């Protein structure tokens, strides 16, 4: 039986302030290099706790979980029918029935003599003397006997004890994000509570004088904040705790105060806007001055500027302000990094090679991600690659990833399609 344990007063070690530092001489960072650096330098930043199984959906296992009971716990019948000893050869067979039956949860307590048969129902534990079951549809039962045709192998229509998982076997590994099916498995093998990581708290902050809330009046030069609702919902869909830090104007002091609040309330901070090196790019400027900051100029489209740093010991991902670039950078970089910080380990999205339904010429030097969807087994891309076309994110069902080198894609050529579902969305 699984027992509850007192939660120890421990926490994981903090990340080093220089964990995002690039190797000397690196200016433009290839996508794969950036991903490798994140994977190698990050580790879980959340503590562990123990929760009852009904409360474990969507949580991340902090330790391996082992079966405390076999599934099935004992041999049982897979069908309604009649059970007897051994197998039978080809030909016609008649067997006498003994009184009684075996049903799920109502076992037959006596042994079944060799040469006799017993009525058994699906899920019933096999009594002593029963090794084989014949389906009731293949049997004629009358006058206390059954008649049927062979052959029938010994063990037919039965389940072995522990054939799914045996007591003591690994049921689920550490880092597993628990699904509904996982809860069924753990319950079946006798697990009532599991060790899990505390939910990663991710603060989301929008920056920029130009931003106003939907529903407010937008003046000249102002736009509605599209990033924050998008990022908050992405975090929630990832099974993490989203912390809404609102929006802040382009003022270093105001941003300083808001980052302090974020570091107190969250384990990770996602900002959008202000990640480049312009006059009003205060996120990167503040991280350089008072935190630990590395501006990764990623060789990708859309995106490129990605500010990574630490603020009061809290990792900061400074995303581009453009919603298309912000979402692409979140999916490609922040998604696997957040999973690693949350305890799930590094998870690369699963892509599929499918024929293109478009033509495109791509220059060498940057990896490109196109908004895409699949229709009739072929990959379509959004009509415009403009990074301001937010409607393309909604139109799409995933991304087409085009490698770093030069490429001329013609209709029918294979391209790598990554559905949004592969990012856990």
N, C-alpha and C positions, 0 to 999 in steps of 0.2 A: 504494500500500500504506500502511495506517495504521501509524505508528511510535510507539513509546512515548516519552514525554517525561518528563524529570526533574520531580518534583513541586516547585513553587516553595514557598519558606518564607513563605507569606502566609496571612492569615486575614481574614475579613470584618470590617467595623467593628462595634463593640459598639452595642447599642441605647442610646438616650439614657434617662437615669433618669426623664425626664418624658414618655416616649412614651405613657403611658396617661392623661395628664392630660385631664380633660374641659373643654370650653369654659366660660367663666365663666357662672354662672347656671343651669347644667344640674343638675337634681336627679334626676328620673326620666328614664332614658335609653331612648328607643324602640329596639326591636330593630334596625331598619335603621340608625339613627344609630350604635349600638354596632358593628355590623358594618363600617360605612364607616370609623369611626375605627381599628379594628384593621387593615383593609386598607390604609389610607393611611399608617399609622405603623410597620408592621412590614416587615422585609426579611430575607432569609436570614441566619442566624447560624452556618452551618456552612461549613467549608472545602471545597476540591475535591480530588479525587484521580483516578486513572485506573485502570480495572479491565479485565481481559480479558472478552470478551463472555460466556463461560460463567458468569462471576461477576456479571453485571450485572442479573440478574432482580430486580425490585423496587427498583432504585436509581433516583435522580432525575438526569436529564441536566443537567450544569452548563453545557453549551454546545450550540449547534446542531450536528447531525451531518449530513454531506453524503455522498452516494453516491460511492464510488470506482470503481464499475463499474456499467454499465447492467444492468437486469433487464427482459427477458431480455438477455443480452450480445450476441446476434445473432439474426437471424430464425430461427424454428424452426416445426416442425409441431405443431399442437394435437391431432392424431388419428393413428391408424394408417390408412394408405391409400397413395395414389399421387400423386406430384408431377410437375408439368409447367409449362410457360411459359404466361403469360397466362390469360385466361378462355375459356370456350367458349359458343357460342350454343345456343339450343333445338334439340333433335333428338338423334339417335343418333350416337355417336362411337366410333371404334376407333383406338387408339394402340399403336404397338410399344413394348415394354419394352426398356430397356438393362440389361445385367448389373450386378449389385450392389444395394446398398441403403444407406440412411442410417438410423442409429440414434442414440439419445441417447448421447453420449460417443464414438461411432464414426462420424465424418463420412465422407461420400462425397467423395473428393478430386478427382474429375473434373467437368467441366461436363456438363449434360444438354442435348443438342441440341434445338432447337425442333421440336415435333411428336412428340417421344419422351416417355416417362414413366419414373419411377423409383420403386421400392418405398421408402416412408419410414415410420418408426415414430414414435410420440408423443415429442416433445421433441428430435427430431433437428434439427441445424442444416440449414437449407435450402442445398443446393449451388447453385453458379452455374447459372442456367437454370431453376430451380424457383421459381415465384411463387405457385402455387395447388396445393391438395391436395384430392383427392376421397376421401371415406370408403370404406374397403374394403368396407363393407356395400352400397355403391351400385355395385359394380364386379363384372363377370365377367372373370376372368383365365384365359387358356388359350392354349397354343401361342405363348408369348412376346408376347402382346398383351393389352390390357384393352379392355373395351367398357362404355360407360356412357351415361346420358342427361343432356343439358344442360337448362337453362342453368346455368352456374357462373361466378360473378364472380371476376375476378382478385383474388387474395389470400385467397380463401375457405379456412377451416380452418388459417390460419397466424397466428403472432404476430409483431408487428414488434419489432425491436430497441429496447429502451428504452421500450416502450409502457407498462410499469408505472412505471418510474422511470429516468431517464437519469443517466449519470455527471455529477457536479457538482451535481445537484439536491439540495434539502433532503430528507433522509430523515426525520429526526425533530427537533422543536424543543427548545430548552432548556426545562427544567421538566417534561419528560415523565417520568412514572413508568413505567419499562420493564416491559412485559408479555411473555408468552411469544411472542405474535405479533410484537412489536417485535424480539425477538431473531432471529426468522426473517427479518424484513425486513433488518435490519442485516447479517446473515450473507450474504444473497443479494446485497447490493450491495457486498460486499468489506470490510466494517468488522470488524476483529478486536478492537479495544479502544475504550473510550469514556470521556470525561471525565464524572465524576459527583460529586455532593455527598456528603460523608461523611454517614452516617446521623445524623439528629437523635436525640439522647439525651434521653429524657423521664423525669424522676424522678416517682414517684407516692408520696405520703405521706398516710396517714390520721391524723387527730387526734381525740382525745377519750378521757376517762377511762372512758367507757361501753363501749369497744370491746374485744372479745377475739377471738382467732383461732378459726376453725372447728376443732373437735376439742378445744378447751379447755373447762373448766367455766365456764359463764356464771353469775355470781352475781346477786343482786337488782339490778335496774336496769341490767344489762349486756346488750349485744347483740353478735352476731357481726359482724365487719367485712365488709360486703357490697361496699363501694365499691372497695377496693383490687384484688381479683381482677377486678372488672368493668373498671376503668380500665386495669389492666395488659394485659388481653386486648384492649381496644379499641386501645391504643397498638400492640401487636404486630400486630393486623389492619391497621392503617394503614401498615405497613411501616416503622415507626420502632423504635428501640431502647428498650425499656422498662427502667427502672432501679427496682428495688423498694427503697424506703426504709423499708418496714415501717410501723409505727404509733407514735405518740408520745402520751403523756398530756398533759393540760391543764396544762402547766407551762412558763412562758415560757423558762426557761433550757434545758430539754430541747429545746424546739422550736427555740430559737436554734442549738443545736449541730447539730441534724438539718438545718436549713436550710443551715448552713455546709457540711455534708457533701454535701448535694444540689447546691449550687452548684459544688462541686469535681468532681462526677461526671457532671453533666448539663448540657445546653444550655437546658432548660426544666424548670420544676417545676410539677407539678399537686398541689395539696393538696385534701382534702375535709374539710369541717367547719371551724368557727372563722372563717368569712368574713364574719360579720355584725358587730354592734356590741354584743353581750352581754358579761357579766362574764367568760365563759370563751372568748370569741372571740379567741384569742391570735394567730392568723394575721394578721388585719387589724391588731391592735394592734401587733404587732412590725413589720409592714411600715410602719406609720405612724411608729413611733419610730426605726427604724434603717435602713429601706430607703426605697423610694419607692413610695407606695401610693395607689391611687384605688379607692374603693369604688363600683362602678357598681351603682346600684339599677336593674336592668333591668326595663322594663315588660313582663314576660312571666309566664306561668304554665305549668308550675311553674318555680321558680327564684328569680328576683329578685335576691338578694344575690350579687354576683360581684366578688371582690376581685382587682384586677389591679395588679401592682407589680413591682419589681426588687429582687433580693437579691444583693449582690455582683456586680452586672452581669448577673444571670441572670433572665429573665422568670419571673414567678410567676402562675399562674392559681389563685386561691382559689375552689374550687367549693363549692356548698352541701353540707351533710352528708347530706341526704336522698338516697338512691340514685336515685330517680326524677328529682329535680331535677338531681343531679350528671350523670346520663347525658344529659338534655336539654341542659344547658348545655355539656357536652362536644361533643355533636354539632353544636349550633347555632353555638357561638362558638369553642371550642378546636379543633375539627376543621379549619376553614378557616385559622385562625391558625397552627396547627402546620404545615399544608401550606406556608404562606407562609414560615415560619421554616426549613422543610426544603428550600426551593428549588423547590417545584412551582407556586408562584404561588397566587393566591386562587382557590379552586374552590367555587362555589356549588352546593348540591345540586339535582338535577333533580327537580321535582315534577310531578305529573300530576293533571289535573282529572277526577274520577270522581264518580258519583252517590253520595250519602250513603245509608246504610242505618240512619240514626239521626235523632233530633230533638234539638236543643240550642238553648237561649237563652243568648246571650253578652252581657255588659255591655261598654260601651266602655272604652277606656283601656289594656288590656293585650293583647298577642298571646298566644294560647294554643296549646299543643301537646298533642294527645290521642294516647294510645297506640292504634294502629289496625292493621287488616289488611284485605286485599281478599278477598272471597268472591263468586263469581258476578258479577264485574264491579262490585260495590258495596263501599263502604268501611264496615266495621264498627268501632266504637270499644269500648274496654274498658268493662266494666259499671260501673266506679267511676272517678271522677277523683281519688280520694284519693292524695296524693303518697306515702303510705306503702305503697301496694299494689305491691310489687316484682314480684309475679307478673304484673302487667300488662305489664312490660317484656319478660318472656319470652313472654307470649301474643302480643304485637304483632309485626308485620313491618315497622313503620315508624311515622311520625307524621302526624297530620292537623294542618296549620297553619291556624289561623283568624286572619284579619287583625285589626288593632288596634281597629277600630270595632265598633259594636253589630251583632249579627247574630242572626237567628232561622233556624236551619237546619231544614228539613223533609226527610223521606225523599224522595230523588230529586234534591234540590238538589246542584249541583256543589260539591265541596270539594277542597282541594289535599292530595293524599296524597304524602308523601315516603318512599319505601321506604328501609330501612336500607342497601340496596346503593348508594343515591345518596350516602351518606356514606363510601363505600369500605369498607363492612363486609360 
